[in-house]
Each structure stands twice: as C-alpha cells, then as structure tokens.
Amino acid sequence: MRFVDLAEREMTALLSGELPMPGLSDYFLDDRAQWLWRYRLGQMAADPANTAWMVRLAAYDSDGMAVGHCGFHGPPDEHGMVEIGYSVAPEFRRRGYGRAMLVELLRRAAADPGVAVVRATIAPDNVASLATIAGFGFVETGEQWDEEDGREIIFEVAPAR
C-alpha cells in the first residue's frame, strides 16, 4: 500500500468535481468527502502553519486504485493529542485497508516528538472501525457527542516509539 498527499491543490480540485490524481474514484467526490475537503481547507486557511497536519492521504492498493483516505483532524493540542480519521471506499472494505491506514497514521504520530497520545473516536455501531483499532492498544476513555457523526466512543493510545 502506498500513500499520497491530498494537499490544498488536490482538495480544491476535488471540491470542483475533478479527480486530480490517477486512481481516485467518485468516492472522493461524494457529499461526505466534499464536507471534509471544505472543512480541512478552512482549517488550513485559518492557520497555514498547521497545514502539514491537515493534509489527507489517499491510500492506494497495488493496482493503483485509491481505496480511501486518512489523516489527522489537526495538529497536536496543548496536551500532545492528535485525533485520527480514516475512511475506506465501500467496494474496498473488509480487505485490511483500514488497518493499513491506521498503521500509517500511528507511524506518523510516533515520528513526531510533540505527540503524546493518539485519539480515535468511533460510533458505537461502527463494528468495522472498532475491529480495526483492536490489537493496537487503544483504551476507551469516554464518549462524546459529535455534531456531524452523533455519539462516539473515545479511544486513546500512546504512540509507540
């Protein structure tokens, strides 16, 4: 699996309905993705210094098809916490791609000495995501209400260094 940055130029193109890179599918253009690209571009515009944490990664399989995207919700907060997010296109689910994305995000978090904890928030009925984080040392630390996604369980783990 390989990962390619979806930086400002690519996210802007996606918002225009273009597929700016080979292997991207309409999954990167659906309503949920459009919301995400707008949101991340807004974050990047508000504080360009944090752009490196906003860039999303397109995850590609060995055939050169993008199977989904992953990244961080923002830079480390005042406690060194970063939150991760990942999404696999429906036609590629249940093949281990979410797990591969998680491994990459954990690797990137561990490489930054400013990261003390990695957070994942998951809807209680999202069995696939709950299974994805299993075995990585995540501990349930609470729950929250997300305006976009509803009730979520909060899981955290220290980056492995």
Phi and psi in radians as a Rosetta constraint file:
Dihedral C 1 N 2 CA 2 C 2 CIRCULARHARMONIC -2.208 0.35
Dihedral N 2 CA 2 C 2 N 3 CIRCULARHARMONIC 2.741 0.35
Dihedral C 2 N 3 CA 3 C 3 CIRCULARHARMONIC -2.160 0.35
Dihedral N 3 CA 3 C 3 N 4 CIRCULARHARMONIC 2.405 0.35
Dihedral C 3 N 4 CA 4 C 4 CIRCULARHARMONIC -2.250 0.35
Dihedral N 4 CA 4 C 4 N 5 CIRCULARHARMONIC 2.355 0.35
Dihedral C 4 N 5 CA 5 C 5 CIRCULARHARMONIC -1.119 0.35
Dihedral N 5 CA 5 C 5 N 6 CIRCULARHARMONIC 2.390 0.35
Dihedral C 5 N 6 CA 6 C 6 CIRCULARHARMONIC -1.860 0.35
Dihedral N 6 CA 6 C 6 N 7 CIRCULARHARMONIC 1.555 0.35
Dihedral C 6 N 7 CA 7 C 7 CIRCULARHARMONIC -1.515 0.35
Dihedral N 7 CA 7 C 7 N 8 CIRCULARHARMONIC -2.987 0.35
Dihedral C 7 N 8 CA 8 C 8 CIRCULARHARMONIC -0.935 0.35
Dihedral N 8 CA 8 C 8 N 9 CIRCULARHARMONIC -0.789 0.35
Dihedral C 8 N 9 CA 9 C 9 CIRCULARHARMONIC -1.071 0.35
Dihedral N 9 CA 9 C 9 N 10 CIRCULARHARMONIC -0.781 0.35
Dihedral C 9 N 10 CA 10 C 10 CIRCULARHARMONIC -1.192 0.35
Dihedral N 10 CA 10 C 10 N 11 CIRCULARHARMONIC -0.742 0.35
Dihedral C 10 N 11 CA 11 C 11 CIRCULARHARMONIC -1.137 0.35
Dihedral N 11 CA 11 C 11 N 12 CIRCULARHARMONIC -0.657 0.35
Dihedral C 11 N 12 CA 12 C 12 CIRCULARHARMONIC -1.105 0.35
Dihedral N 12 CA 12 C 12 N 13 CIRCULARHARMONIC -0.737 0.35
Dihedral C 12 N 13 CA 13 C 13 CIRCULARHARMONIC -1.107 0.35
Dihedral N 13 CA 13 C 13 N 14 CIRCULARHARMONIC -0.736 0.35
Dihedral C 13 N 14 CA 14 C 14 CIRCULARHARMONIC -1.068 0.35
Dihedral N 14 CA 14 C 14 N 15 CIRCULARHARMONIC -0.672 0.35
Dihedral C 14 N 15 CA 15 C 15 CIRCULARHARMONIC -1.137 0.35
Dihedral N 15 CA 15 C 15 N 16 CIRCULARHARMONIC -0.445 0.35
Dihedral C 15 N 16 CA 16 C 16 CIRCULARHARMONIC -1.506 0.35
Dihedral N 16 CA 16 C 16 N 17 CIRCULARHARMONIC 0.034 0.35
Dihedral C 16 N 17 CA 17 C 17 CIRCULARHARMONIC 1.483 0.35
Dihedral N 17 CA 17 C 17 N 18 CIRCULARHARMONIC 0.226 0.35
Dihedral C 17 N 18 CA 18 C 18 CIRCULARHARMONIC -1.708 0.35
Dihedral N 18 CA 18 C 18 N 19 CIRCULARHARMONIC 2.644 0.35
Dihedral C 18 N 19 CA 19 C 19 CIRCULARHARMONIC -1.855 0.35
Dihedral N 19 CA 19 C 19 N 20 CIRCULARHARMONIC 1.679 0.35
Dihedral C 19 N 20 CA 20 C 20 CIRCULARHARMONIC -1.330 0.35
Dihedral N 20 CA 20 C 20 N 21 CIRCULARHARMONIC -0.119 0.35
Dihedral C 20 N 21 CA 21 C 21 CIRCULARHARMONIC -2.360 0.35
Dihedral N 21 CA 21 C 21 N 22 CIRCULARHARMONIC 2.611 0.35
Dihedral C 21 N 22 CA 22 C 22 CIRCULARHARMONIC -1.103 0.35
Dihedral N 22 CA 22 C 22 N 23 CIRCULARHARMONIC 2.563 0.35
Dihedral C 22 N 23 CA 23 C 23 CIRCULARHARMONIC 1.539 0.35
Dihedral N 23 CA 23 C 23 N 24 CIRCULARHARMONIC -0.172 0.35
Dihedral C 23 N 24 CA 24 C 24 CIRCULARHARMONIC -1.353 0.35
Dihedral N 24 CA 24 C 24 N 25 CIRCULARHARMONIC 2.494 0.35
Dihedral C 24 N 25 CA 25 C 25 CIRCULARHARMONIC -1.959 0.35
Dihedral N 25 CA 25 C 25 N 26 CIRCULARHARMONIC 3.110 0.35
Dihedral C 25 N 26 CA 26 C 26 CIRCULARHARMONIC -1.067 0.35
Dihedral N 26 CA 26 C 26 N 27 CIRCULARHARMONIC -0.277 0.35
Dihedral C 26 N 27 CA 27 C 27 CIRCULARHARMONIC -0.985 0.35
Dihedral N 27 CA 27 C 27 N 28 CIRCULARHARMONIC -0.559 0.35
Dihedral C 27 N 28 CA 28 C 28 CIRCULARHARMONIC -1.374 0.35
Dihedral N 28 CA 28 C 28 N 29 CIRCULARHARMONIC -0.070 0.35
Dihedral C 28 N 29 CA 29 C 29 CIRCULARHARMONIC -1.984 0.35
Dihedral N 29 CA 29 C 29 N 30 CIRCULARHARMONIC -0.059 0.35
Dihedral C 29 N 30 CA 30 C 30 CIRCULARHARMONIC -1.191 0.35
Dihedral N 30 CA 30 C 30 N 31 CIRCULARHARMONIC 3.002 0.35
Dihedral C 30 N 31 CA 31 C 31 CIRCULARHARMONIC -1.007 0.35
Dihedral N 31 CA 31 C 31 N 32 CIRCULARHARMONIC -0.743 0.35
Dihedral C 31 N 32 CA 32 C 32 CIRCULARHARMONIC -1.117 0.35
Dihedral N 32 CA 32 C 32 N 33 CIRCULARHARMONIC -0.764 0.35
Dihedral C 32 N 33 CA 33 C 33 CIRCULARHARMONIC -1.143 0.35
Dihedral N 33 CA 33 C 33 N 34 CIRCULARHARMONIC -0.729 0.35
Dihedral C 33 N 34 CA 34 C 34 CIRCULARHARMONIC -1.031 0.35
Dihedral N 34 CA 34 C 34 N 35 CIRCULARHARMONIC -0.743 0.35
Dihedral C 34 N 35 CA 35 C 35 CIRCULARHARMONIC -1.027 0.35
Dihedral N 35 CA 35 C 35 N 36 CIRCULARHARMONIC -0.792 0.35
Dihedral C 35 N 36 CA 36 C 36 CIRCULARHARMONIC -1.100 0.35
Dihedral N 36 CA 36 C 36 N 37 CIRCULARHARMONIC -0.796 0.35
Dihedral C 36 N 37 CA 37 C 37 CIRCULARHARMONIC -1.090 0.35
Dihedral N 37 CA 37 C 37 N 38 CIRCULARHARMONIC -0.748 0.35
Dihedral C 37 N 38 CA 38 C 38 CIRCULARHARMONIC -1.078 0.35
Dihedral N 38 CA 38 C 38 N 39 CIRCULARHARMONIC -0.784 0.35
Dihedral C 38 N 39 CA 39 C 39 CIRCULARHARMONIC -1.091 0.35
Dihedral N 39 CA 39 C 39 N 40 CIRCULARHARMONIC -0.846 0.35
Dihedral C 39 N 40 CA 40 C 40 CIRCULARHARMONIC -1.133 0.35
Dihedral N 40 CA 40 C 40 N 41 CIRCULARHARMONIC -0.724 0.35
Dihedral C 40 N 41 CA 41 C 41 CIRCULARHARMONIC -1.080 0.35
Dihedral N 41 CA 41 C 41 N 42 CIRCULARHARMONIC -0.651 0.35
Dihedral C 41 N 42 CA 42 C 42 CIRCULARHARMONIC -1.106 0.35
Dihedral N 42 CA 42 C 42 N 43 CIRCULARHARMONIC -0.739 0.35
Dihedral C 42 N 43 CA 43 C 43 CIRCULARHARMONIC -1.091 0.35
Dihedral N 43 CA 43 C 43 N 44 CIRCULARHARMONIC -0.759 0.35
Dihedral C 43 N 44 CA 44 C 44 CIRCULARHARMONIC -1.116 0.35
Dihedral N 44 CA 44 C 44 N 45 CIRCULARHARMONIC -0.704 0.35
Dihedral C 44 N 45 CA 45 C 45 CIRCULARHARMONIC -1.178 0.35
Dihedral N 45 CA 45 C 45 N 46 CIRCULARHARMONIC -0.652 0.35
Dihedral C 45 N 46 CA 46 C 46 CIRCULARHARMONIC -1.189 0.35
Dihedral N 46 CA 46 C 46 N 47 CIRCULARHARMONIC -0.589 0.35
Dihedral C 46 N 47 CA 47 C 47 CIRCULARHARMONIC -2.618 0.35
Dihedral N 47 CA 47 C 47 N 48 CIRCULARHARMONIC 1.482 0.35
Dihedral C 47 N 48 CA 48 C 48 CIRCULARHARMONIC -0.992 0.35
Dihedral N 48 CA 48 C 48 N 49 CIRCULARHARMONIC -0.419 0.35
Dihedral C 48 N 49 CA 49 C 49 CIRCULARHARMONIC -1.108 0.35
Dihedral N 49 CA 49 C 49 N 50 CIRCULARHARMONIC -0.386 0.35
Dihedral C 49 N 50 CA 50 C 50 CIRCULARHARMONIC -1.707 0.35
Dihedral N 50 CA 50 C 50 N 51 CIRCULARHARMONIC 0.155 0.35
Dihedral C 50 N 51 CA 51 C 51 CIRCULARHARMONIC -0.964 0.35
Dihedral N 51 CA 51 C 51 N 52 CIRCULARHARMONIC -0.673 0.35
Dihedral C 51 N 52 CA 52 C 52 CIRCULARHARMONIC -1.016 0.35
Dihedral N 52 CA 52 C 52 N 53 CIRCULARHARMONIC -0.523 0.35
Dihedral C 52 N 53 CA 53 C 53 CIRCULARHARMONIC -1.458 0.35
Dihedral N 53 CA 53 C 53 N 54 CIRCULARHARMONIC -0.317 0.35
Dihedral C 53 N 54 CA 54 C 54 CIRCULARHARMONIC -1.552 0.35
Dihedral N 54 CA 54 C 54 N 55 CIRCULARHARMONIC -0.438 0.35
Dihedral C 54 N 55 CA 55 C 55 CIRCULARHARMONIC -1.047 0.35
Dihedral N 55 CA 55 C 55 N 56 CIRCULARHARMONIC 2.315 0.35
Dihedral C 55 N 56 CA 56 C 56 CIRCULARHARMONIC -1.652 0.35
Dihedral N 56 CA 56 C 56 N 57 CIRCULARHARMONIC 2.791 0.35
Dihedral C 56 N 57 CA 57 C 57 CIRCULARHARMONIC -1.959 0.35
Dihedral N 57 CA 57 C 57 N 58 CIRCULARHARMONIC 2.326 0.35
Dihedral C 57 N 58 CA 58 C 58 CIRCULARHARMONIC -1.574 0.35
Dihedral N 58 CA 58 C 58 N 59 CIRCULARHARMONIC 2.261 0.35
Dihedral C 58 N 59 CA 59 C 59 CIRCULARHARMONIC -1.737 0.35
Dihedral N 59 CA 59 C 59 N 60 CIRCULARHARMONIC 2.184 0.35
Dihedral C 59 N 60 CA 60 C 60 CIRCULARHARMONIC -1.933 0.35
Dihedral N 60 CA 60 C 60 N 61 CIRCULARHARMONIC 2.464 0.35
Dihedral C 60 N 61 CA 61 C 61 CIRCULARHARMONIC -1.493 0.35
Dihedral N 61 CA 61 C 61 N 62 CIRCULARHARMONIC -3.114 0.35
Dihedral C 61 N 62 CA 62 C 62 CIRCULARHARMONIC -1.198 0.35
Dihedral N 62 CA 62 C 62 N 63 CIRCULARHARMONIC -0.277 0.35
Dihedral C 62 N 63 CA 63 C 63 CIRCULARHARMONIC -1.576 0.35
Dihedral N 63 CA 63 C 63 N 64 CIRCULARHARMONIC 0.016 0.35
Dihedral C 63 N 64 CA 64 C 64 CIRCULARHARMONIC 1.473 0.35
Dihedral N 64 CA 64 C 64 N 65 CIRCULARHARMONIC 0.257 0.35
Dihedral C 64 N 65 CA 65 C 65 CIRCULARHARMONIC -1.693 0.35
Dihedral N 65 CA 65 C 65 N 66 CIRCULARHARMONIC 2.353 0.35
Dihedral C 65 N 66 CA 66 C 66 CIRCULARHARMONIC -1.302 0.35
Dihedral N 66 CA 66 C 66 N 67 CIRCULARHARMONIC 2.154 0.35
Dihedral C 66 N 67 CA 67 C 67 CIRCULARHARMONIC -1.665 0.35
Dihedral N 67 CA 67 C 67 N 68 CIRCULARHARMONIC -0.207 0.35
Dihedral C 67 N 68 CA 68 C 68 CIRCULARHARMONIC 2.919 0.35
Dihedral N 68 CA 68 C 68 N 69 CIRCULARHARMONIC -2.870 0.35
Dihedral C 68 N 69 CA 69 C 69 CIRCULARHARMONIC -2.518 0.35
Dihedral N 69 CA 69 C 69 N 70 CIRCULARHARMONIC 2.748 0.35
Dihedral C 69 N 70 CA 70 C 70 CIRCULARHARMONIC -2.670 0.35
Dihedral N 70 CA 70 C 70 N 71 CIRCULARHARMONIC 2.857 0.35
Dihedral C 70 N 71 CA 71 C 71 CIRCULARHARMONIC 2.962 0.35
Dihedral N 71 CA 71 C 71 N 72 CIRCULARHARMONIC -2.878 0.35
Dihedral C 71 N 72 CA 72 C 72 CIRCULARHARMONIC -1.905 0.35
Dihedral N 72 CA 72 C 72 N 73 CIRCULARHARMONIC 2.636 0.35
Dihedral C 72 N 73 CA 73 C 73 CIRCULARHARMONIC -1.353 0.35
Dihedral N 73 CA 73 C 73 N 74 CIRCULARHARMONIC -0.236 0.35
Dihedral C 73 N 74 CA 74 C 74 CIRCULARHARMONIC 2.934 0.35
Dihedral N 74 CA 74 C 74 N 75 CIRCULARHARMONIC -3.105 0.35
Dihedral C 74 N 75 CA 75 C 75 CIRCULARHARMONIC -1.254 0.35
Dihedral N 75 CA 75 C 75 N 76 CIRCULARHARMONIC 2.966 0.35
Dihedral C 75 N 76 CA 76 C 76 CIRCULARHARMONIC -1.014 0.35
Dihedral N 76 CA 76 C 76 N 77 CIRCULARHARMONIC 2.392 0.35
Dihedral C 76 N 77 CA 77 C 77 CIRCULARHARMONIC -1.406 0.35
Dihedral N 77 CA 77 C 77 N 78 CIRCULARHARMONIC -2.989 0.35
Dihedral C 77 N 78 CA 78 C 78 CIRCULARHARMONIC -1.109 0.35
Dihedral N 78 CA 78 C 78 N 79 CIRCULARHARMONIC -0.269 0.35
Dihedral C 78 N 79 CA 79 C 79 CIRCULARHARMONIC -1.777 0.35
Dihedral N 79 CA 79 C 79 N 80 CIRCULARHARMONIC 0.064 0.35
Dihedral C 79 N 80 CA 80 C 80 CIRCULARHARMONIC 1.402 0.35
Dihedral N 80 CA 80 C 80 N 81 CIRCULARHARMONIC 0.355 0.35
Dihedral C 80 N 81 CA 81 C 81 CIRCULARHARMONIC -1.627 0.35
Dihedral N 81 CA 81 C 81 N 82 CIRCULARHARMONIC 2.355 0.35
Dihedral C 81 N 82 CA 82 C 82 CIRCULARHARMONIC -2.133 0.35
Dihedral N 82 CA 82 C 82 N 83 CIRCULARHARMONIC 2.491 0.35
Dihedral C 82 N 83 CA 83 C 83 CIRCULARHARMONIC -1.862 0.35
Dihedral N 83 CA 83 C 83 N 84 CIRCULARHARMONIC 2.400 0.35
Dihedral C 83 N 84 CA 84 C 84 CIRCULARHARMONIC -1.789 0.35
Dihedral N 84 CA 84 C 84 N 85 CIRCULARHARMONIC 2.779 0.35
Dihedral C 84 N 85 CA 85 C 85 CIRCULARHARMONIC -2.576 0.35
Dihedral N 85 CA 85 C 85 N 86 CIRCULARHARMONIC 2.509 0.35
Dihedral C 85 N 86 CA 86 C 86 CIRCULARHARMONIC -2.617 0.35
Dihedral N 86 CA 86 C 86 N 87 CIRCULARHARMONIC 2.634 0.35
Dihedral C 86 N 87 CA 87 C 87 CIRCULARHARMONIC -2.600 0.35
Dihedral N 87 CA 87 C 87 N 88 CIRCULARHARMONIC 2.276 0.35
Dihedral C 87 N 88 CA 88 C 88 CIRCULARHARMONIC -1.933 0.35
Dihedral N 88 CA 88 C 88 N 89 CIRCULARHARMONIC 2.312 0.35
Dihedral C 88 N 89 CA 89 C 89 CIRCULARHARMONIC -1.019 0.35
Dihedral N 89 CA 89 C 89 N 90 CIRCULARHARMONIC 2.461 0.35
Dihedral C 89 N 90 CA 90 C 90 CIRCULARHARMONIC -0.893 0.35
Dihedral N 90 CA 90 C 90 N 91 CIRCULARHARMONIC -0.694 0.35
Dihedral C 90 N 91 CA 91 C 91 CIRCULARHARMONIC -1.248 0.35
Dihedral N 91 CA 91 C 91 N 92 CIRCULARHARMONIC -0.154 0.35
Dihedral C 91 N 92 CA 92 C 92 CIRCULARHARMONIC -1.981 0.35
Dihedral N 92 CA 92 C 92 N 93 CIRCULARHARMONIC 0.074 0.35
Dihedral C 92 N 93 CA 93 C 93 CIRCULARHARMONIC -1.242 0.35
Dihedral N 93 CA 93 C 93 N 94 CIRCULARHARMONIC 2.754 0.35
Dihedral C 93 N 94 CA 94 C 94 CIRCULARHARMONIC 1.178 0.35
Dihedral N 94 CA 94 C 94 N 95 CIRCULARHARMONIC 0.543 0.35
Dihedral C 94 N 95 CA 95 C 95 CIRCULARHARMONIC -2.184 0.35
Dihedral N 95 CA 95 C 95 N 96 CIRCULARHARMONIC 0.125 0.35
Dihedral C 95 N 96 CA 96 C 96 CIRCULARHARMONIC 1.583 0.35
Dihedral N 96 CA 96 C 96 N 97 CIRCULARHARMONIC 0.078 0.35
Dihedral C 96 N 97 CA 97 C 97 CIRCULARHARMONIC -1.218 0.35
Dihedral N 97 CA 97 C 97 N 98 CIRCULARHARMONIC -0.665 0.35
Dihedral C 97 N 98 CA 98 C 98 CIRCULARHARMONIC -1.054 0.35
Dihedral N 98 CA 98 C 98 N 99 CIRCULARHARMONIC -0.726 0.35
Dihedral C 98 N 99 CA 99 C 99 CIRCULARHARMONIC -1.106 0.35
Dihedral N 99 CA 99 C 99 N 100 CIRCULARHARMONIC -0.732 0.35
Dihedral C 99 N 100 CA 100 C 100 CIRCULARHARMONIC -1.115 0.35
Dihedral N 100 CA 100 C 100 N 101 CIRCULARHARMONIC -0.663 0.35
Dihedral C 100 N 101 CA 101 C 101 CIRCULARHARMONIC -1.139 0.35
Dihedral N 101 CA 101 C 101 N 102 CIRCULARHARMONIC -0.756 0.35
Dihedral C 101 N 102 CA 102 C 102 CIRCULARHARMONIC -1.027 0.35
Dihedral N 102 CA 102 C 102 N 103 CIRCULARHARMONIC -0.783 0.35
Dihedral C 102 N 103 CA 103 C 103 CIRCULARHARMONIC -1.011 0.35
Dihedral N 103 CA 103 C 103 N 104 CIRCULARHARMONIC -0.778 0.35
Dihedral C 103 N 104 CA 104 C 104 CIRCULARHARMONIC -1.115 0.35
Dihedral N 104 CA 104 C 104 N 105 CIRCULARHARMONIC -0.758 0.35
Dihedral C 104 N 105 CA 105 C 105 CIRCULARHARMONIC -1.118 0.35
Dihedral N 105 CA 105 C 105 N 106 CIRCULARHARMONIC -0.732 0.35
Dihedral C 105 N 106 CA 106 C 106 CIRCULARHARMONIC -1.132 0.35
Dihedral N 106 CA 106 C 106 N 107 CIRCULARHARMONIC -0.655 0.35
Dihedral C 106 N 107 CA 107 C 107 CIRCULARHARMONIC -1.091 0.35
Dihedral N 107 CA 107 C 107 N 108 CIRCULARHARMONIC -0.822 0.35
Dihedral C 107 N 108 CA 108 C 108 CIRCULARHARMONIC -1.115 0.35
Dihedral N 108 CA 108 C 108 N 109 CIRCULARHARMONIC -0.720 0.35
Dihedral C 108 N 109 CA 109 C 109 CIRCULARHARMONIC -1.110 0.35
Dihedral N 109 CA 109 C 109 N 110 CIRCULARHARMONIC -0.752 0.35
Dihedral C 109 N 110 CA 110 C 110 CIRCULARHARMONIC -1.144 0.35
Dihedral N 110 CA 110 C 110 N 111 CIRCULARHARMONIC -0.464 0.35
Dihedral C 110 N 111 CA 111 C 111 CIRCULARHARMONIC -1.303 0.35
Dihedral N 111 CA 111 C 111 N 112 CIRCULARHARMONIC -0.246 0.35
Dihedral C 111 N 112 CA 112 C 112 CIRCULARHARMONIC -1.805 0.35
Dihedral N 112 CA 112 C 112 N 113 CIRCULARHARMONIC 2.031 0.35
Dihedral C 112 N 113 CA 113 C 113 CIRCULARHARMONIC -1.129 0.35
Dihedral N 113 CA 113 C 113 N 114 CIRCULARHARMONIC -0.272 0.35
Dihedral C 113 N 114 CA 114 C 114 CIRCULARHARMONIC -1.388 0.35
Dihedral N 114 CA 114 C 114 N 115 CIRCULARHARMONIC -0.143 0.35
Dihedral C 114 N 115 CA 115 C 115 CIRCULARHARMONIC -1.637 0.35
Dihedral N 115 CA 115 C 115 N 116 CIRCULARHARMONIC 2.103 0.35
Dihedral C 115 N 116 CA 116 C 116 CIRCULARHARMONIC -1.836 0.35
Dihedral N 116 CA 116 C 116 N 117 CIRCULARHARMONIC -0.446 0.35
Dihedral C 116 N 117 CA 117 C 117 CIRCULARHARMONIC -2.619 0.35
Dihedral N 117 CA 117 C 117 N 118 CIRCULARHARMONIC 2.501 0.35
Dihedral C 117 N 118 CA 118 C 118 CIRCULARHARMONIC -1.954 0.35
Dihedral N 118 CA 118 C 118 N 119 CIRCULARHARMONIC 2.261 0.35
Dihedral C 118 N 119 CA 119 C 119 CIRCULARHARMONIC -1.965 0.35
Dihedral N 119 CA 119 C 119 N 120 CIRCULARHARMONIC 2.474 0.35
Dihedral C 119 N 120 CA 120 C 120 CIRCULARHARMONIC -2.242 0.35
Dihedral N 120 CA 120 C 120 N 121 CIRCULARHARMONIC 2.294 0.35
Dihedral C 120 N 121 CA 121 C 121 CIRCULARHARMONIC -2.012 0.35
Dihedral N 121 CA 121 C 121 N 122 CIRCULARHARMONIC 2.244 0.35
Dihedral C 121 N 122 CA 122 C 122 CIRCULARHARMONIC -2.380 0.35
Dihedral N 122 CA 122 C 122 N 123 CIRCULARHARMONIC 2.351 0.35
Dihedral C 122 N 123 CA 123 C 123 CIRCULARHARMONIC -1.075 0.35
Dihedral N 123 CA 123 C 123 N 124 CIRCULARHARMONIC 2.450 0.35
Dihedral C 123 N 124 CA 124 C 124 CIRCULARHARMONIC -1.063 0.35
Dihedral N 124 CA 124 C 124 N 125 CIRCULARHARMONIC -0.396 0.35
Dihedral C 124 N 125 CA 125 C 125 CIRCULARHARMONIC -1.672 0.35
Dihedral N 125 CA 125 C 125 N 126 CIRCULARHARMONIC 0.099 0.35
Dihedral C 125 N 126 CA 126 C 126 CIRCULARHARMONIC -1.535 0.35
Dihedral N 126 CA 126 C 126 N 127 CIRCULARHARMONIC 1.343 0.35
Dihedral C 126 N 127 CA 127 C 127 CIRCULARHARMONIC -1.017 0.35
Dihedral N 127 CA 127 C 127 N 128 CIRCULARHARMONIC -0.679 0.35
Dihedral C 127 N 128 CA 128 C 128 CIRCULARHARMONIC -1.109 0.35
Dihedral N 128 CA 128 C 128 N 129 CIRCULARHARMONIC -0.802 0.35
Dihedral C 128 N 129 CA 129 C 129 CIRCULARHARMONIC -1.205 0.35
Dihedral N 129 CA 129 C 129 N 130 CIRCULARHARMONIC -0.659 0.35
Dihedral C 129 N 130 CA 130 C 130 CIRCULARHARMONIC -1.074 0.35
Dihedral N 130 CA 130 C 130 N 131 CIRCULARHARMONIC -0.693 0.35
Dihedral C 130 N 131 CA 131 C 131 CIRCULARHARMONIC -1.202 0.35
Dihedral N 131 CA 131 C 131 N 132 CIRCULARHARMONIC -0.609 0.35
Dihedral C 131 N 132 CA 132 C 132 CIRCULARHARMONIC -1.075 0.35
Dihedral N 132 CA 132 C 132 N 133 CIRCULARHARMONIC -0.752 0.35
Dihedral C 132 N 133 CA 133 C 133 CIRCULARHARMONIC -1.409 0.35
Dihedral N 133 CA 133 C 133 N 134 CIRCULARHARMONIC -0.255 0.35
Dihedral C 133 N 134 CA 134 C 134 CIRCULARHARMONIC -1.020 0.35
Dihedral N 134 CA 134 C 134 N 135 CIRCULARHARMONIC 2.389 0.35
Dihedral C 134 N 135 CA 135 C 135 CIRCULARHARMONIC 1.550 0.35
Dihedral N 135 CA 135 C 135 N 136 CIRCULARHARMONIC 0.015 0.35
Dihedral C 135 N 136 CA 136 C 136 CIRCULARHARMONIC -1.865 0.35
Dihedral N 136 CA 136 C 136 N 137 CIRCULARHARMONIC 0.138 0.35
Dihedral C 136 N 137 CA 137 C 137 CIRCULARHARMONIC 1.487 0.35
Dihedral N 137 CA 137 C 137 N 138 CIRCULARHARMONIC 0.126 0.35
Dihedral C 137 N 138 CA 138 C 138 CIRCULARHARMONIC -1.140 0.35
Dihedral N 138 CA 138 C 138 N 139 CIRCULARHARMONIC 2.429 0.35
Dihedral C 138 N 139 CA 139 C 139 CIRCULARHARMONIC -2.090 0.35
Dihedral N 139 CA 139 C 139 N 140 CIRCULARHARMONIC 2.360 0.35
Dihedral C 139 N 140 CA 140 C 140 CIRCULARHARMONIC -1.207 0.35
Dihedral N 140 CA 140 C 140 N 141 CIRCULARHARMONIC 2.221 0.35
Dihedral C 140 N 141 CA 141 C 141 CIRCULARHARMONIC -2.075 0.35
Dihedral N 141 CA 141 C 141 N 142 CIRCULARHARMONIC -0.057 0.35
Dihedral C 141 N 142 CA 142 C 142 CIRCULARHARMONIC 2.730 0.35
Dihedral N 142 CA 142 C 142 N 143 CIRCULARHARMONIC -2.812 0.35
Dihedral C 142 N 143 CA 143 C 143 CIRCULARHARMONIC -2.569 0.35
Dihedral N 143 CA 143 C 143 N 144 CIRCULARHARMONIC 2.893 0.35
Dihedral C 143 N 144 CA 144 C 144 CIRCULARHARMONIC -2.612 0.35
Dihedral N 144 CA 144 C 144 N 145 CIRCULARHARMONIC 2.881 0.35
Dihedral C 144 N 145 CA 145 C 145 CIRCULARHARMONIC -1.875 0.35
Dihedral N 145 CA 145 C 145 N 146 CIRCULARHARMONIC 2.125 0.35
Dihedral C 145 N 146 CA 146 C 146 CIRCULARHARMONIC -1.823 0.35
Dihedral N 146 CA 146 C 146 N 147 CIRCULARHARMONIC 2.236 0.35
Dihedral C 146 N 147 CA 147 C 147 CIRCULARHARMONIC -1.019 0.35
Dihedral N 147 CA 147 C 147 N 148 CIRCULARHARMONIC -0.564 0.35
Dihedral C 147 N 148 CA 148 C 148 CIRCULARHARMONIC -1.506 0.35
Dihedral N 148 CA 148 C 148 N 149 CIRCULARHARMONIC -0.708 0.35
Dihedral C 148 N 149 CA 149 C 149 CIRCULARHARMONIC -1.943 0.35
Dihedral N 149 CA 149 C 149 N 150 CIRCULARHARMONIC -0.135 0.35
Dihedral C 149 N 150 CA 150 C 150 CIRCULARHARMONIC 1.473 0.35
Dihedral N 150 CA 150 C 150 N 151 CIRCULARHARMONIC -2.641 0.35
Dihedral C 150 N 151 CA 151 C 151 CIRCULARHARMONIC -1.177 0.35
Dihedral N 151 CA 151 C 151 N 152 CIRCULARHARMONIC 2.339 0.35
Dihedral C 151 N 152 CA 152 C 152 CIRCULARHARMONIC -2.363 0.35
Dihedral N 152 CA 152 C 152 N 153 CIRCULARHARMONIC 2.533 0.35
Dihedral C 152 N 153 CA 153 C 153 CIRCULARHARMONIC -1.625 0.35
Dihedral N 153 CA 153 C 153 N 154 CIRCULARHARMONIC 2.395 0.35
Dihedral C 153 N 154 CA 154 C 154 CIRCULARHARMONIC -1.714 0.35
Dihedral N 154 CA 154 C 154 N 155 CIRCULARHARMONIC 2.249 0.35
Dihedral C 154 N 155 CA 155 C 155 CIRCULARHARMONIC -2.162 0.35
Dihedral N 155 CA 155 C 155 N 156 CIRCULARHARMONIC 2.506 0.35
Dihedral C 155 N 156 CA 156 C 156 CIRCULARHARMONIC -2.431 0.35
Dihedral N 156 CA 156 C 156 N 157 CIRCULARHARMONIC 2.675 0.35
Dihedral C 156 N 157 CA 157 C 157 CIRCULARHARMONIC -2.621 0.35
Dihedral N 157 CA 157 C 157 N 158 CIRCULARHARMONIC 2.548 0.35
Dihedral C 157 N 158 CA 158 C 158 CIRCULARHARMONIC -1.376 0.35
Dihedral N 158 CA 158 C 158 N 159 CIRCULARHARMONIC 2.463 0.35
Dihedral C 158 N 159 CA 159 C 159 CIRCULARHARMONIC -1.152 0.35
Dihedral N 159 CA 159 C 159 N 160 CIRCULARHARMONIC 2.454 0.35
Dihedral C 159 N 160 CA 160 C 160 CIRCULARHARMONIC -1.431 0.35
Dihedral N 160 CA 160 C 160 N 161 CIRCULARHARMONIC 2.095 0.35
